[in-house]
């Protein structure tokens, strides 16, 4: 290609800024080769028939089929600064003036490779003779090669973008989720309706490019309310179980969307132990475990990225 920088300019990760200085993610693209593998002149028999289906004319058409092989390797290296908490000695935790945990900053590096290989064929127009088909191939060989090379480079760029964005990208998206309320004319039913409406209003302020600290802070009275229902209705009757179910379910959803999957898992287990609808608890746990794995794979602890701002 005449200008490799054009390829660099076409690579991008949602939510990240391009930098030549100390990048967190580096992708090195090496297109090893792009070759015309072989050319074949093939024919097909054409039959023209009358209205009764009788063949009245037959002839052959010829075309050139050219196959290409492209091979590219992409090496990805990562360097992240990770803040980790480390438990300290028990004697320290008993001292009210000392923190129970110490934070340290560590650098985490990684490396991986993948390939963007492609094998494909293209067809020429069809001709009445193999000579014409071969002539077309020879006349257009150089232009065809250059065109297919550009197409292959576009394939490489697309493959790299898809891979990097799957691994590291922050693409803003909208999600809808269900909360569960007691549809009752009793006082608790009205309180729950007010609570759910408040949750909806607060979550509507959530943005992909803003931290969620303020959202979490505004939700604290609602979290406390749902938490109180667990002990306010301790009996084993169906009505009490339904109210406790609403508490565990709503807290599980709230914690999940606050990027606190460990707490969401605890609420999901509470749903299972409450023995009203175990399946919902299992789904909250399953979704939360996937979120934990997502955070581990991307070396992040939140789905919200202020660099998008």
Sine and cosine of phi, psi and omega as CSV:
sin_phi,cos_phi,sin_psi,cos_psi,sin_omega,cos_omega
0.00,0.00,0.57,-0.82,-0.07,-1.00
-0.93,0.36,-0.45,0.89,-0.08,-1.00
-0.58,-0.81,0.98,-0.21,-0.02,-1.00
-0.90,0.43,-0.39,0.92,-0.01,-1.00
-0.89,0.46,-0.48,0.88,0.05,-1.00
-0.86,0.51,-0.60,0.80,0.02,-1.00
-0.92,0.38,-0.71,0.71,0.01,-1.00
-0.84,0.54,-0.67,0.74,-0.03,-1.00
-0.91,0.40,-0.38,0.92,-0.03,-1.00
-1.00,0.02,-0.07,1.00,0.02,-1.00
-1.00,-0.09,0.77,-0.64,0.01,-1.00
-0.43,-0.90,0.53,-0.85,0.04,-1.00
-0.88,-0.47,0.82,-0.58,0.00,-1.00
-0.82,0.57,0.80,-0.60,0.07,-1.00
1.00,0.06,0.05,1.00,0.00,-1.00
-0.88,-0.47,0.42,-0.91,0.06,-1.00
-0.95,-0.32,0.62,-0.78,0.02,-1.00
-0.96,0.29,0.68,-0.73,0.01,-1.00
-0.47,-0.88,0.69,-0.72,0.10,-0.99
-1.00,0.01,-0.20,0.98,-0.08,-1.00
-0.96,-0.27,0.90,-0.43,0.06,-1.00
0.75,0.66,0.81,0.58,-0.01,-1.00
-0.93,0.37,0.50,-0.86,0.07,-1.00
-0.98,0.22,-0.53,0.85,0.02,-1.00
-0.79,-0.61,0.79,-0.61,0.04,-1.00
-0.83,-0.56,0.79,-0.61,0.05,-1.00
-0.89,-0.46,0.87,-0.49,0.03,-1.00
-0.96,-0.27,0.88,-0.47,-0.07,-1.00
-0.97,-0.26,0.82,-0.58,0.03,-1.00
-0.80,-0.60,0.94,-0.35,0.09,-1.00
-1.00,0.05,0.96,-0.27,-0.12,-0.99
-0.96,0.29,-0.68,0.73,0.02,-1.00
-0.30,-0.95,0.36,-0.93,0.17,-0.99
-0.57,-0.82,0.94,-0.35,-0.16,-0.99
-0.81,-0.59,0.49,-0.87,0.21,-0.98
-0.99,0.17,0.91,-0.41,-0.14,-0.99
-0.98,0.20,-0.75,0.66,0.00,-1.00
-0.24,-0.97,0.29,-0.96,0.07,-1.00
-0.74,-0.67,0.66,-0.75,0.01,-1.00
-0.75,-0.66,0.64,-0.77,0.12,-0.99
-0.99,-0.16,0.89,-0.46,-0.05,-1.00
-0.86,-0.50,0.38,-0.93,0.01,-1.00
-0.78,-0.62,0.31,-0.95,0.12,-0.99
-0.64,-0.77,0.57,-0.82,-0.03,-1.00
-1.00,0.05,0.78,-0.63,0.04,-1.00
-0.94,-0.35,0.78,-0.62,0.02,-1.00
-0.86,-0.50,0.77,-0.63,0.08,-1.00
-0.97,-0.24,0.73,-0.68,-0.09,-1.00
-0.84,-0.54,0.41,-0.91,0.08,-1.00
-1.00,0.07,-0.08,-1.00,-0.08,-1.00
-0.91,0.40,-0.30,0.95,0.02,-1.00
-1.00,-0.04,-0.01,1.00,0.01,-1.00
1.00,0.03,0.16,0.99,0.00,-1.00
-1.00,0.07,0.71,-0.70,0.01,-1.00
-0.94,0.33,0.85,-0.52,0.01,-1.00
-0.95,-0.32,-0.26,0.97,0.01,-1.00
-0.34,-0.94,0.65,-0.76,0.06,-1.00
-0.63,-0.77,0.57,-0.83,0.01,-1.00
-0.34,-0.94,0.21,-0.98,-0.01,-1.00
-0.94,-0.33,0.56,-0.83,0.14,-0.99
-0.89,-0.46,0.60,-0.80,-0.10,-0.99
-0.86,-0.52,0.56,-0.83,0.09,-1.00
-0.53,-0.85,0.36,-0.93,0.06,-1.00
-0.99,-0.16,0.75,-0.66,0.08,-1.00
-0.92,-0.39,0.88,-0.48,-0.02,-1.00
-0.92,-0.38,0.77,-0.64,0.01,-1.00
-0.96,-0.29,0.56,-0.83,-0.03,-1.00
-0.78,-0.62,0.51,-0.86,0.08,-1.00
-0.81,-0.59,0.80,-0.61,0.07,-1.00
-0.86,-0.51,0.63,-0.78,-0.02,-1.00
-0.69,-0.73,0.82,-0.57,0.02,-1.00
-0.62,-0.79,0.59,-0.81,0.03,-1.00
-0.86,-0.51,0.69,-0.73,0.01,-1.00
-0.86,-0.52,0.83,-0.56,0.05,-1.00
-0.96,-0.28,0.78,-0.62,-0.03,-1.00
-0.88,-0.47,0.80,-0.60,0.08,-1.00
-0.84,-0.54,0.57,-0.82,-0.04,-1.00
-0.77,-0.64,0.57,-0.82,0.10,-1.00
-0.66,-0.75,0.93,-0.36,-0.03,-1.00
-0.86,-0.50,0.60,-0.80,0.13,-0.99
-1.00,-0.09,0.91,-0.42,-0.11,-0.99
-0.93,-0.37,0.77,-0.64,0.11,-0.99
-1.00,-0.05,0.85,-0.53,-0.06,-1.00
-0.85,-0.53,0.55,-0.84,0.07,-1.00
-0.99,-0.15,0.66,-0.75,0.00,-1.00
-0.78,-0.63,0.80,-0.60,0.01,-1.00
-0.90,0.43,0.63,-0.78,0.01,-1.00
-0.96,-0.29,0.05,-1.00,-0.09,-1.00
-0.85,0.53,0.55,-0.84,-0.04,-1.00
-0.85,0.52,-0.59,0.81,0.01,-1.00
-0.87,0.49,-0.55,0.83,0.00,-1.00
-0.95,0.31,-0.64,0.77,-0.04,-1.00
-0.92,0.40,-0.42,0.91,0.00,-1.00
-0.99,0.14,-0.15,0.99,0.04,-1.00
-1.00,-0.01,0.89,-0.45,-0.10,-0.99
-0.89,0.46,-0.34,0.94,-0.05,-1.00
-1.00,-0.06,-0.02,1.00,-0.03,-1.00
-0.90,-0.44,0.58,-0.82,0.00,-1.00
-0.95,0.32,0.53,-0.85,0.02,-1.00
-0.98,0.19,-0.16,0.99,0.00,-1.00
-0.58,-0.81,0.50,-0.86,0.04,-1.00
-0.92,-0.39,0.60,-0.80,0.01,-1.00
-0.96,-0.28,0.66,-0.75,0.05,-1.00
-0.74,-0.67,0.49,-0.87,0.05,-1.00
-0.97,-0.24,0.82,-0.57,0.02,-1.00
-0.84,-0.55,0.46,-0.89,0.07,-1.00
-0.99,-0.16,0.81,-0.58,0.00,-1.00
-0.92,-0.39,0.81,-0.58,-0.02,-1.00
-0.90,-0.44,0.36,-0.93,0.03,-1.00
-0.40,-0.92,0.31,-0.95,0.01,-1.00
-0.51,-0.86,0.62,-0.79,0.05,-1.00
-0.44,-0.90,0.27,-0.96,0.01,-1.00
-0.66,-0.75,0.48,-0.88,0.14,-0.99
-0.49,-0.87,0.16,-0.99,-0.10,-0.99
-0.85,-0.53,0.45,-0.89,0.07,-1.00
-0.80,-0.59,0.90,0.44,-0.01,-1.00
-1.00,0.09,0.47,-0.88,0.01,-1.00
-0.48,-0.88,0.72,-0.69,0.07,-1.00
-0.81,-0.59,0.82,-0.57,-0.04,-1.00
-0.44,-0.90,0.21,-0.98,-0.01,-1.00
-0.75,-0.66,0.46,-0.89,0.09,-1.00
-0.78,-0.62,0.45,-0.89,-0.04,-1.00
-0.93,-0.37,0.60,-0.80,0.13,-0.99
-0.99,0.13,0.02,-1.00,0.15,-0.99
-0.92,0.39,0.25,-0.97,0.03,-1.00
-1.00,-0.05,0.61,-0.79,-0.03,-1.00
-0.77,-0.64,0.24,-0.97,-0.03,-1.00
-0.99,0.17,-0.21,0.98,0.00,-1.00
-0.62,-0.78,0.41,-0.91,0.04,-1.00
-0.92,0.39,-0.50,0.87,0.02,-1.00
-0.88,0.47,-0.69,0.72,0.00,-1.00
-0.92,0.40,-0.62,0.78,0.02,-1.00
-0.91,0.42,-0.67,0.74,0.02,-1.00
-0.92,0.39,-0.62,0.79,0.03,-1.00
-0.90,0.44,-0.69,0.73,0.04,-1.00
-0.86,0.52,-0.69,0.73,0.01,-1.00
-0.87,0.49,-0.73,0.69,-0.06,-1.00
-0.92,0.38,-0.63,0.77,-0.02,-1.00
-0.92,0.38,-0.57,0.82,-0.10,-0.99
-0.96,-0.26,0.13,0.99,-0.12,-0.99
-0.85,0.53,-0.75,0.66,-0.07,-1.00
-0.91,0.42,-0.72,0.69,-0.01,-1.00
-0.91,0.42,-0.62,0.78,0.02,-1.00
-0.89,0.45,-0.70,0.72,0.01,-1.00
-0.87,0.50,-0.74,0.68,-0.03,-1.00
-0.89,0.45,-0.64,0.77,0.02,-1.00
-0.90,0.44,-0.71,0.71,-0.02,-1.00
-0.94,0.34,-0.51,0.86,0.08,-1.00
-0.89,0.45,-0.71,0.70,0.03,-1.00
-0.88,0.48,-0.65,0.76,0.04,-1.00
-0.89,0.45,-0.63,0.78,0.00,-1.00
-0.92,0.39,-0.66,0.75,0.05,-1.00
-0.87,0.49,-0.65,0.76,0.07,-1.00
-0.88,0.48,-0.61,0.79,0.06,-1.00
-0.89,0.45,-0.68,0.74,0.02,-1.00
-0.88,0.47,-0.74,0.68,-0.01,-1.00
-0.86,0.51,-0.70,0.71,0.00,-1.00
-0.89,0.45,-0.67,0.74,0.02,-1.00
-0.89,0.45,-0.69,0.73,0.01,-1.00
-0.90,0.44,-0.72,0.69,0.01,-1.00
-0.87,0.50,-0.70,0.72,-0.01,-1.00
-0.89,0.46,-0.69,0.73,-0.03,-1.00
-0.91,0.40,-0.75,0.66,-0.05,-1.00
-0.91,0.42,-0.63,0.78,-0.01,-1.00
-0.96,0.29,-0.52,0.86,0.09,-1.00
-0.91,0.42,-0.64,0.77,-0.06,-1.00
-0.98,0.18,-0.64,0.77,-0.20,-0.98
-0.78,-0.63,-0.13,0.99,-0.20,-0.98
-0.96,0.27,0.51,-0.86,0.13,-0.99
-0.87,-0.49,1.00,-0.06,0.02,-1.00
-0.97,-0.24,0.89,-0.45,-0.04,-1.00
-0.84,0.54,0.67,-0.74,0.06,-1.00
-0.53,-0.85,0.33,-0.94,0.02,-1.00
-0.97,-0.24,0.65,-0.76,0.04,-1.00
-0.75,-0.66,0.52,-0.85,0.07,-1.00
-0.87,-0.49,0.63,-0.77,0.07,-1.00
-0.62,-0.79,0.38,-0.92,-0.10,-0.99
-0.99,-0.16,0.68,-0.73,0.18,-0.98
-0.94,-0.35,0.37,-0.93,-0.15,-0.99
-0.87,-0.48,0.79,-0.62,0.00,-1.00
-0.79,-0.61,0.36,-0.93,0.11,-0.99
-0.99,0.11,0.92,-0.39,0.00,-1.00
-0.99,0.10,0.99,0.13,-0.09,-1.00
-0.70,-0.72,0.50,-0.87,0.05,-1.00
-0.99,0.12,-0.11,0.99,0.06,-1.00
-0.93,0.37,0.22,-0.98,-0.05,-1.00
-0.84,0.54,-0.65,0.76,-0.03,-1.00
-0.89,0.46,-0.58,0.82,0.02,-1.00
-0.89,0.45,-0.68,0.73,0.01,-1.00
-0.93,0.38,-0.62,0.78,0.04,-1.00
-0.88,0.47,-0.67,0.74,0.00,-1.00
-0.90,0.43,-0.64,0.77,0.04,-1.00
-0.88,0.48,-0.67,0.74,0.04,-1.00
-0.90,0.43,-0.64,0.77,-0.01,-1.00
-0.91,0.42,-0.71,0.71,-0.01,-1.00
-0.90,0.43,-0.65,0.76,0.03,-1.00
-0.88,0.47,-0.63,0.77,0.03,-1.00
-0.91,0.41,-0.65,0.76,0.03,-1.00
-0.87,0.49,-0.69,0.72,0.01,-1.00
-0.87,0.50,-0.70,0.71,-0.03,-1.00
-0.91,0.42,-0.68,0.73,-0.03,-1.00
-0.92,0.39,-0.70,0.72,-0.02,-1.00
-0.93,0.37,-0.40,0.92,0.03,-1.00
-0.91,0.40,-0.30,0.95,0.03,-1.00
-1.00,0.10,-0.13,0.99,-0.06,-1.00
-0.95,0.31,0.75,-0.66,0.02,-1.00
-0.79,-0.61,0.49,-0.87,-0.02,-1.00
-0.91,0.42,-0.49,0.87,-0.11,-0.99
-0.97,-0.24,0.30,0.95,0.03,-1.00
-0.81,-0.59,0.58,-0.81,0.09,-1.00
-0.91,0.42,0.38,-0.92,-0.10,-0.99
-0.97,-0.23,0.24,0.97,-0.02,-1.00
-0.85,0.53,-0.71,0.70,-0.05,-1.00
-0.93,0.38,-0.56,0.83,0.05,-1.00
-0.89,0.46,-0.73,0.68,0.00,-1.00
-0.87,0.49,-0.67,0.75,-0.01,-1.00
-0.89,0.45,-0.68,0.73,0.00,-1.00
-0.92,0.39,-0.45,0.89,-0.04,-1.00
-0.99,0.13,-0.17,0.99,-0.10,-1.00
-0.83,0.55,-0.70,0.71,0.04,-1.00
-0.88,0.48,-0.57,0.82,0.01,-1.00
-0.96,0.29,-0.63,0.78,0.07,-1.00
-0.88,0.48,-0.69,0.73,0.02,-1.00
-0.89,0.46,-0.62,0.78,0.00,-1.00
-0.90,0.44,-0.77,0.64,-0.01,-1.00
-0.89,0.45,-0.59,0.81,0.03,-1.00
-0.89,0.46,-0.61,0.79,-0.04,-1.00
-0.92,0.39,-0.44,0.90,-0.03,-1.00
-0.91,0.41,-0.41,0.91,-0.04,-1.00
-0.91,0.42,-0.57,0.82,-0.02,-1.00
-0.98,-0.20,-0.34,0.94,0.00,-1.00
-0.94,0.34,-0.50,0.87,-0.01,-1.00
-0.83,-0.57,0.98,0.21,-0.12,-0.99
-1.00,0.05,-0.14,0.99,-0.12,-0.99
-0.94,0.35,0.20,-0.98,-0.08,-1.00
-0.99,-0.17,0.16,0.99,0.02,-1.00
-0.97,0.23,0.24,-0.97,-0.08,-1.00
-0.88,0.47,-0.65,0.76,-0.02,-1.00
-0.88,0.47,-0.69,0.72,0.01,-1.00
-0.91,0.41,-0.64,0.77,0.02,-1.00
-0.89,0.46,-0.62,0.78,0.00,-1.00
-0.90,0.43,-0.65,0.76,0.00,-1.00
-0.93,0.37,-0.68,0.74,0.05,-1.00
-0.90,0.44,-0.58,0.81,0.05,-1.00
-0.85,0.53,-0.70,0.71,0.00,-1.00
-0.87,0.48,-0.59,0.81,0.00,-1.00
-0.91,0.40,-0.79,0.62,-0.02,-1.00
-0.90,0.44,-0.69,0.72,-0.05,-1.00
-0.89,0.46,-0.78,0.63,-0.05,-1.00
-0.91,0.41,-0.63,0.78,0.05,-1.00
-0.91,0.42,-0.63,0.78,0.04,-1.00
-0.86,0.50,-0.70,0.71,0.02,-1.00
-0.92,0.39,-0.68,0.73,-0.02,-1.00
-0.88,0.48,-0.74,0.67,-0.02,-1.00
-0.91,0.41,-0.59,0.81,0.01,-1.00
-0.87,0.49,-0.71,0.70,-0.04,-1.00
-0.99,0.12,-0.11,0.99,0.18,-0.98
-1.00,-0.05,0.19,0.98,0.00,-1.00
0.87,0.49,0.66,0.76,0.06,-1.00
-0.82,-0.58,0.91,0.41,-0.12,-0.99
-0.89,0.46,-0.49,0.87,0.02,-1.00
-0.89,0.45,-0.67,0.74,0.04,-1.00
-0.93,0.38,-0.59,0.80,0.03,-1.00
-0.89,0.45,-0.63,0.77,0.03,-1.00
-0.88,0.47,-0.65,0.76,0.03,-1.00
-0.87,0.49,-0.66,0.75,0.04,-1.00
-0.93,0.37,-0.61,0.79,0.05,-1.00
-0.88,0.47,-0.64,0.77,0.05,-1.00
-0.92,0.40,-0.57,0.82,0.07,-1.00
-0.88,0.47,-0.63,0.78,0.06,-1.00
-0.87,0.49,-0.69,0.72,-0.02,-1.00
-0.91,0.42,-0.72,0.69,-0.02,-1.00
-0.92,0.39,-0.47,0.88,0.02,-1.00
-0.92,0.38,-0.38,0.92,0.13,-0.99
0.87,0.50,0.70,0.72,0.11,-0.99
-0.92,-0.38,-0.74,0.68,0.09,-1.00
-0.53,-0.85,1.00,0.01,-0.11,-0.99
-0.91,0.41,-0.49,0.87,-0.08,-1.00
-0.87,0.49,-0.66,0.75,0.02,-1.00
-0.88,0.48,-0.62,0.78,0.04,-1.00
-0.90,0.44,-0.66,0.75,0.02,-1.00
-0.90,0.44,-0.62,0.78,0.01,-1.00
-0.93,0.37,-0.64,0.77,0.04,-1.00
-0.89,0.46,-0.68,0.74,0.02,-1.00
-0.90,0.44,-0.70,0.72,-0.01,-1.00
-0.88,0.48,-0.73,0.68,0.01,-1.00
-0.90,0.45,-0.63,0.78,-0.03,-1.00
-0.94,0.35,-0.61,0.79,0.05,-1.00
-0.91,0.42,-0.60,0.80,0.07,-1.00
-0.90,0.43,-0.62,0.79,0.01,-1.00
-0.92,0.39,-0.63,0.77,0.06,-1.00
-0.87,0.49,-0.70,0.72,0.02,-1.00
-0.90,0.43,-0.61,0.80,0.04,-1.00
-0.88,0.47,-0.71,0.70,0.01,-1.00
-0.88,0.47,-0.66,0.75,0.01,-1.00
-0.90,0.45,-0.68,0.74,-0.05,-1.00
-0.93,0.37,-0.50,0.86,-0.04,-1.00
-0.99,-0.17,-0.07,1.00,-0.03,-1.00
0.88,0.48,0.61,0.79,0.04,-1.00
-0.79,-0.61,0.21,-0.98,0.04,-1.00
-0.81,-0.58,0.18,0.98,0.01,-1.00
-0.46,-0.89,0.44,-0.90,0.09,-1.00
-1.00,-0.05,0.11,0.99,-0.06,-1.00
-0.94,-0.34,0.77,-0.64,-0.16,-0.99
-0.81,-0.58,0.94,-0.33,-0.05,-1.00
-0.93,0.36,-0.29,0.96,0.00,-1.00
-0.94,0.33,-0.22,0.98,0.07,-1.00
-0.97,0.25,-0.27,0.96,-0.08,-1.00
-0.94,0.35,0.00,0.00,0.00,0.00
